[in-house]
Amino acid sequence: MDNKKKTYTLEIIGQNGSFKVEGLSMNGTNYVSETEVDTKNWPATFKFTAKDEEGNITEVIDHAKLVQQVSYEWDNNRFYLAFGEVSEQELLKERLAAAEEANTNAELALCELYEMMMQ
């Protein structure tokens, strides 16, 4: 019997690029890393794809988020990463926030243009 644990590669694709995390194992539904994964540049919502070491896609979430990354002392301080699906309500909230930001930017640009014209 082969006791070798499978390894997984995660691909995170968002508006600000793509990120790859390799060499993870699994424990339940969590991906496990020997070291902390740098997630600071990951977008809030992203496409998530997991592949096993043979290249088989094992999980896809079109609108995913990182739920948590936590280290457990009982497991030699390995880091557990949990991902979840972003709800339709959360997606709508993100779209509305982006639209509000775009409106604010347009309003600021119009104000600057008006001020330039008045000089």
C-alpha positions as CSV (number, residue, x, y, z in Angstrom):
1,M,0.0,0.0,0.0
2,D,1.3,3.5,-1.0
3,N,1.4,5.8,2.1
4,K,2.7,8.7,0.1
5,K,0.5,11.8,0.6
6,K,-0.8,13.6,-2.5
7,T,0.5,17.1,-3.0
8,Y,-1.6,20.0,-4.4
9,T,-1.0,23.2,-6.3
10,L,-3.4,26.1,-5.9
11,E,-4.0,28.8,-8.5
12,I,-5.5,32.1,-7.4
13,I,-6.6,34.3,-10.3
14,G,-7.9,37.8,-9.7
15,Q,-8.0,41.3,-11.1
16,N,-4.4,42.0,-9.9
17,G,-2.8,38.9,-11.4
18,S,-2.4,35.2,-10.6
19,F,-0.7,33.5,-7.7
20,K,0.4,29.9,-7.4
21,V,1.0,27.9,-4.2
22,E,2.7,24.5,-4.6
23,G,3.5,21.5,-2.5
24,L,0.5,21.5,-0.2
25,S,-1.1,18.5,1.4
26,M,-4.7,18.2,2.6
27,N,-6.3,17.6,6.0
28,G,-10.1,17.3,5.6
29,T,-11.1,20.3,3.5
30,N,-8.0,22.4,4.4
31,Y,-4.9,22.8,2.3
32,V,-1.8,22.4,4.5
33,S,1.5,24.2,4.1
34,E,4.7,23.7,6.0
35,T,5.2,27.5,6.0
36,E,3.0,30.5,6.0
37,V,1.6,31.4,2.6
38,D,2.0,35.0,1.6
39,T,-1.6,36.1,0.8
40,K,-1.3,39.9,1.3
41,N,-1.6,40.6,-2.5
42,W,-4.4,38.2,-3.1
43,P,-7.7,39.9,-4.1
44,A,-10.7,39.7,-1.9
45,T,-12.5,37.6,-4.5
46,F,-10.8,35.3,-7.0
47,K,-11.1,32.2,-9.1
48,F,-9.7,29.2,-7.2
49,T,-8.4,26.1,-8.8
50,A,-6.7,23.2,-7.1
51,K,-4.8,20.4,-8.9
52,D,-3.2,17.3,-7.6
53,E,0.4,16.3,-8.4
54,E,-0.8,14.5,-11.5
55,G,-2.4,17.6,-12.9
56,N,-6.0,16.6,-12.2
57,I,-8.3,19.4,-11.2
58,T,-9.7,18.5,-7.8
59,E,-11.6,21.7,-6.9
60,V,-12.7,24.9,-8.7
61,I,-14.5,27.9,-7.2
62,D,-15.3,30.7,-9.6
63,H,-15.8,33.3,-6.9
64,A,-13.7,32.3,-3.9
65,K,-12.3,33.9,-0.8
66,L,-9.7,32.9,1.7
67,V,-11.6,32.1,4.9
68,Q,-8.6,31.7,7.1
69,Q,-5.0,30.7,7.3
70,V,-4.1,29.4,10.8
71,S,-1.1,27.6,12.3
72,Y,-1.7,24.7,14.7
73,E,0.9,23.8,17.3
74,W,-0.6,20.3,17.5
75,D,0.4,19.8,13.9
76,N,4.0,21.0,14.1
77,N,2.9,24.6,13.4
78,R,1.8,23.8,9.9
79,F,-0.5,26.4,8.2
80,Y,-4.0,25.4,7.3
81,L,-5.7,27.3,4.5
82,A,-9.5,27.3,4.2
83,F,-11.4,28.7,1.2
84,G,-15.0,29.4,0.7
85,E,-17.4,30.5,-2.0
86,V,-18.4,34.2,-2.2
87,S,-22.1,34.6,-2.0
88,E,-24.2,36.5,-4.6
89,Q,-24.9,39.2,-1.9
90,E,-21.1,39.6,-1.3
91,L,-20.5,39.9,-5.1
92,L,-23.2,42.5,-5.4
93,K,-21.7,44.5,-2.5
94,E,-18.3,44.4,-4.2
95,R,-19.7,45.6,-7.5
96,L,-21.6,48.4,-5.8
97,A,-18.5,49.5,-3.9
98,A,-16.5,49.5,-7.2
99,A,-19.2,51.5,-8.9
100,E,-19.3,54.1,-6.1
101,E,-15.5,54.4,-6.3
102,A,-15.7,54.9,-10.1
103,N,-18.4,57.6,-9.6
104,T,-16.3,59.4,-6.9
105,N,-13.3,59.3,-9.2
106,A,-15.4,60.7,-12.1
107,E,-16.8,63.5,-9.8
108,L,-13.3,64.4,-8.7
109,A,-12.1,64.6,-12.2
110,L,-15.0,66.8,-13.2
111,C,-14.3,69.1,-10.3
112,E,-10.7,69.4,-11.2
113,L,-11.6,70.1,-14.9
114,Y,-14.1,72.8,-13.8
115,E,-11.5,74.4,-11.5
116,M,-9.0,74.5,-14.4
117,M,-11.6,76.1,-16.7
118,M,-12.4,78.8,-14.1
119,Q,-8.7,79.9,-13.8
